[in-house]
Amino acid sequence: MPLKGWIEVNELYCKGCDVCVHNCPQNVLALNMEALTPKGYHPAYLKLEGCTGCGVCAIVCPEAAITVYRESKAGVVPAKA
């Protein structure tokens, strides 16, 4: 059974640069064109199920705006990238 993960995007930091979207190995991220951050950017979000909590998006985010979580046998834990 594959790992299940999800992300939280801090909209105070996300500048909608699209780097996380293009680097997601599972292709489950997108920019939310229906929303704007307080600074006027379209934030990243999890558009589809299938996130494994790999942490690539958090690693490549130049603004450190993404926190990745994944399920484990011990419960939900922040992913260590």
Secondary structure by P-SEA (a helix, b strand, c coil): cccccccccccccccccccccccccccccccccccccccccccccccccccccccccccccccccbbbbbbcccccccccc
